[in-house]
Amino acid sequence: MLITFIIFAVFALFIFNSLTDALCIKKNIPEERQPKVFQTINILLTILLLSGYLNIWTQI
């Protein structure tokens, strides 16, 4: 189960980074602000994935 969740998490991070890149291009976000945008989204998504995993793990 853990391996499946890790694969899903990597896939989700990849997709969200692709979407974030498209957002930065579409909204013309300056190059110096882009790392902060990526960092914020990645941290929030990681917290969401960890809390989801813990929620699933405690229900088993």
Beta strands, then each sheet from edge to edge (+ up, - down):
end
